[in-house]
Amino acid sequence: MASLSNQPSNPNALVQHSARLVLKRAPNLSFFAQDVEIPGMTGGVANFQTELDVVPWPGETFQREDFQISFKVDEDLKNYLEVHNWLLGIYYPDSHSQYAALSKISRSDKMLGTGVFSDMTAIIYDSARRPKFEVRFQDAFPRAMSGLRFTTRNDTVEPLDVTVAFRYRHFTIHSTADGT
């Protein structure tokens, strides 16, 4: 018979609709965010040859996947343009001064989320909709954004979805202050 002491202290499962995005650099994107995907991670393996066998050992490489966000596009394109203009400023500026203006960043600017990089936070809620964890991404920037696809084939009104992939220096997971 299994011991009752092996039971988890919280039997509730984490549910899919329990996250919110905070991105000061793009507040309209934050408001319309639909999907927030906490990245996966992959560690490489170094193989050591012995007389009898090849022994795997961790530590050769470590890769983090992109942080991906999907959002509904507002009809004024405000959230789309927040990311669009950020991408253009980083990768395809009209002039050297446009990129220079984007890349000049003071400590106070970073707190507001301007410049090339921005910190981002995904707030994860428990089953009672209380903040449980914060996943904090440092020095994030957009790497890719899906396009806008319009069609006249549908009779129903469907909002447009866009997905943005962000790279970041690293992320950490913190329990919220209430300790639950």
N, C-alpha and C positions, 0 to 999 in steps of 0.2 A: 504494500500500500504506500502511495506517495505521501511524503510529509507535507503538512499544510504550511510549514515554514518556508517552503520553496516557492510559494505563490507570490506574484508581483504585488507591490504595495498599491499600484494603480492599474486596474484591469482594463481601463479605457484605451481604445486604439486611437492613434492619431488619424484625423479625417482629412480628406483632400481639400475641402473648402475652408481651411483654417489658417490662411496666411494673408498678409497685407504687405505691400511694398512701400518703403519710404526712400524717395530719391529727390532731394532738394533741387538738384540740377534740372529735373524734369517733373515738376509737380503735376502736370496734366497727365503724363504717362502713369504716374503713381495712382491717380484717381481712377483711371480706366483699366488698370492692370487686372487681367483675368487669370493668368497662369504664372506661377513663380516656381521655377525648377531649381532646387538646391543642387549644385553640381556634384557629380560623381567624381571619384578619384581612383587612380590606377597606379600601383607601385610596380616598378620593374623588378626583375629577378636576375641576379648574377648566378651563374652556374659554375661550381667548382668541381673539377675532375679529381676523383680519388682513384685508388687502385681498383676498387670494386664497383664504384657507382658515380654518377653525377649528382652532386648535392646542391639543391637550390638554396640560395641565400638572399634575403631581402636587401634592397638598397641601391640597385644600379641606377634607377631613375624614378621620378615621381611626377605624375601629371595630373592636373586638375582640369576637368571639363569646363566649358563656358557656362556662365550663369545666364540662363535664358528666361525671358519674360515675354508673355503674349499679352496684348492689350487690344481693346476695342478702340477704333479710331473715331474721334469726335468729328462732327460735321464741319467744324472750322479748321480741321487739321492741326490744331494746336499741339496735341501730344505727338503726332507724327513729325511735325516740324521741329519740335524740341530735339528729337534724336537725329533727324535728317541734317539739321544745321550743325549739330555737334559732330556728326560723322564727316561732313564736308570740311569743317574747320580743321579737323585732325588730318584727314587723308587727302583732301583735294581743295585746298584753299585757293581763293582767287588771286591772292598775293601773299608775299612773305609777311607783310604786316598783319594780315588776317590771322595767320597761324601764330605769329609772335604775340598778338593781343590775346589769343586763346591760351597760349602756353604760359604767359606771365601770370603768376599766381602768388598771392601772399597768404600767410596763415589765416587771416580773416576771410579771404576769398574762398579758401578751401572749405571752411566751415559752412559757407553759403552754397557750396557746390558749383563753383564756376571753374573755368579752365579746362585743361585736357582731361583731368581725372576728377572723379567724384566718389565719395564714400556712399555706400548704399546699405540699407538694412531691410531684411525680410523679417517681419514679426510673425511668429508661429503661435497660434492660439490652441488652448486645450478644448476639451469637449463642451465646456461651459462657456466658451468664447472669451476666456480670460487670457491675456498675454502670458505665454509660458516660456518661450525662448526668443532671443534675437540672434539672427545670423547676420553678422557684420562683414561686409566686403570692403576692403581697403583699396584705394587707388583704382577704381573701376573705370573703364571706358568702353564705348560701343565698338564692336568689331564688325558686326554684320546686321543688316535689317532686311526682312522680307519685303516684297513689293506690295503694292495696292492692286488688287484684281477686281475689276468691275465686270459685271455680266448683265445681259438683258434676258438671259434664259430663265431666270427664276421669277415666279409670280409673287413670292413672299419677300418681305423686307428683311434682309439679313445684314446686320452690322459687319463692317470689315474688321478682320483681325490682322494684326501685324506681330511678328516675333522679332525680338532683338536679342542678339548674343553679345554678352559683355565679357571681356577679360578683366582680370583683377590681380593685384599682387598676392593676396591671400584672404581667406575668410576664417572667422572664428565663430563659435556658437556659445552663447551666454544665457544662463537662466535669468529670468526677469527678477526684479527686486523683491517681489512678493514671496519668492522662495517656493512657490508651488510647482 
